[in-house]
Amino acid sequence: MDDAAVLEVLTAAAEAVHRAADALDDWGLAGTRPGQYKIDLAADAAALEVLHGAGLAVVSEESGRTGGGGELVVVLDPIDGSTNAAHGIPWYATSLCALDDDGARVALVVNQATGERFEAVRGGGARRNGVPIKASGCTDLSHAIVGITGFPRVHPGWAQFRALGAAALELCAVARGSLDGFVAIGGSWLHGWDYLGGMLVCTEAGAVVGELHGESLIVRDTTRRAPIAAATDSLFLALSAGLGSDAEPKA
């Protein structure tokens, strides 16, 4: 399956999630496990039908690893920011990233509240609603606006920070230049389904992405990581130093 065909399948999956969300009256807690909402389950079922129908293996936040055993595996967060979704905050997304033996290959992140769409193909750049995007170019931490998940234990030296509740979209905001950086901070961490789609969008938009403790961000299971993204190498190094980490750019 070539890149265009993979992106077409990911797009169909995100569109299926949107239809499932529209058809669901109750987006509240599902009562299945802590923090799982009915919208999560409906979105997962809709996306899996499309992805499995295309013969793809899937690693999903909601249902684990399922599907075929081919070269590609799609890491899926059906609704990243489901608490936002359940509370009517229009900042939640479907995030999909197709991995091959070389890492992240094709990604799609769609804000399901607004329809805003971010896509990236390895080596092919990143786009927002079909238009190429690039990171802000910010080099000075004291001027940077940084998205975070978790709670800062110290002030790392940034100008301002935002905690918006959907890592995939926050990484895409770095890619388009709305944020200058993003970090999992204060002992917080994320799973691959939270960040892989946004990670590829970031790197293809010229941003720098790494892990707080120097680990690889390419995961195909429930391994947890603490990603850092920054508009430039110098900002990445300044942000890492401000957090007291041993991070280096390493996807």
N, C-alpha and C positions, 0 to 999 in steps of 0.2 A: 504494500500500500504506500503510495507516494505521499509527500507532505500535504499536497492540496486535498487528497482524499481523506487523510487523517483529520485535517482541519474541518472538512465538510461533516465528518461524523461527530466531532466534538461540538460543532455548531448545532447539529440536529439534536444532540443530547441536551444542550442548554435550552433550546427551544421547547423540548419536551418537558423540561422542568418548569418553564414558564407557564405552559398550559396546565400542568398539574397544580401549580400554585393558584392559578386563576379559578380552578374548579374546586378548591378546598375552602370550606367555610370556616373551619376552626384551625388556627395555626398554633394553638396553645401546646402546653407540655403533653407529651405522649404517655407518660406514666410507665415507660419501658426502662429507662435508665436515667440517672441524673443529667439534666441539661439537654435531653433529647426531646425535640418538638415534633408535632404531627407533620409540620411542613418539611422537616428533615426526612421523614420516612416516605412521604409522598414524592418528594423530589428525587430521592435515591431510587425508588422503584421506577420512576419515569426515565431517569438517565440510564440505569442498568439495562432496561429493555432495548434502548438504542445501541448502547455500546456492545452488549452481548450479541445483538443482532448482526453487528459488523464483525463478529468473531474476535473481539478484543478482550483480553484479561483486564480486570479492574481491581484496584485497591481503593476502597471507599471508607470514609470516616464512619459511615452508618452500618455497613455490612461486611467489612473486611475484604479479603481477597476472594474473587469469584471469576468465573469465565474461563476463556481459552488459555492455552499455554504457548502462544506464539512469541515472536520477537518483541512485540510492543505490549506494554502495560500502561493503562491510563490510571493515574492517581487522581481521585475525585473527591472534592468536597461539594456535595449537592447544594447545600446552603451554608456558605461561610458567613458568619454573622447572624445565625438563626435567632439569637436573642434580640438583636436589632429588628429582624423581620417580625417576630412575634409581638414586639412592642411598637410597631409602626414607624420605626426609624429607617428611612430609605437608604440604607448603606449595608447591603447584603448581596452576596454574589454566588453564582455557580463557578467553581474553579476546576479546570481540567488540565492535566499535563500528561502528554504521551511520552514515556521513557523508552529508549532502546538501550543497546549495550554501551553506547557512548554517553548516555545521560539524557538530559531533557531535550526533546526533539521538537515538539509542537505544543503550544499552550493557548488556552482560551480562558479568559475571565470575563464574565458578563454580570454587571450590576442588574439584578433582576427587578429592582425597583424603578430604574430609569431607562434600561435598555442600553446603557453605555457598554461598549464592547472593546476589550483589549485582546490582541492576538499577537503571537510571535512564532516564528519558525527559526530553528537554529541556523545561524549564518544568514538569515534573510531579513533581519530588522524586526521592529515592533510597530504596531499600528493601533490607534484608537479610532474606532468607527471608520476604519479604512484609510486613515491619514497617518503617515509616519510620525513618530514621536521620539523625543530624546530627553534625557535627564537635564536638570536645571543648570549644571555646571558649577554649582556652589562649591567653593574650596575652603571657606572659613567657617569653622564650627560655631563661632560666636554670632554668625549671621544666619545659621541654619534653623529651619523648622523641621522637626523630626517626629515621625509617627512612632508610637511605642505600644507594646503590649507588656503588662506588668507594671511594677511601681519602682521608680528610681530610688536607690538608697542614698545616692549622692547626686549633686548637680554636675553632669558631665561637661558643661560649658556651652550647651546650645542656647540659641536665642529664645526659642519657644518649642513646646511639644504638644502633640495631639494624641489622644487615645480614642480611636474611632470604632474599634470593635470588629473589624473584618480585615485580617492581615492581607488577604489576597488583593483587596482593593487598595490598601495602604501601600503595598509594594507597587501596584500599578500607578498610584499617585506619585511615587518617586520616579517611575519611568517617564511620566508625562511632565514632570517638573513642578507639580503642585506641592509636593513635599521634597525636601532635600535629602532625607534619610529615613530609615525605619530600623528599629531594633527590638528584639525580645530582651527585656531588662529585668534586673532585680530577682533573678532566679526563675523567671518565666521561661517557657519553652513552647514550641509548636511542633505539630506533626507535619509530615511531608504534604499531606493534602491541604494544609493551611497555606503553604508558601511556595510550592513548586511552580504552579502556574504563574504567579506573580514574579517569581525569581527569574524565569526565562524571559518574561516581558521586560524586566529590569535590565538584564544583561544585554539583550538585543537593542535596548534603547541607550546603551552606553553607560549605564550605571555599574557600580562595583558591588558584588554580593559575596559575602563570606559567612563564617560561623563564629560565634563568640569565643568558642574554645578551640578553634582551628580544625573542627571536624568537617567531613564531607557533608554537603547538603543533599546529595542524591540518595534517597532512601526509598525502599519498596515495601516497607512493613510499618510497624507502629513505633519505630525508633523516633526519639524526640531530639530536636535540635533548637538552637537559639540563633536564628539568622540575623545578620546585619546587612543593610543595603545603604549605599551612599551614592550621591551624584558623581563623585570623583574619587580618584585614588587618595588624594590628600585629605579629603573630608572623611573617607573611610578610616584612614590611619588616625586622624584626630579623634573621631568618635570612638574608635576602639581603645585608644589610649585613655580617653576620658572615662571609659567604663572599666578600665583596669584589666582588659582582656589580653589574650595572646592571639587574637584573631588575625588572619591574613586572608586576602581574597582567595576563596577556594570553594568552587561550586561542586 
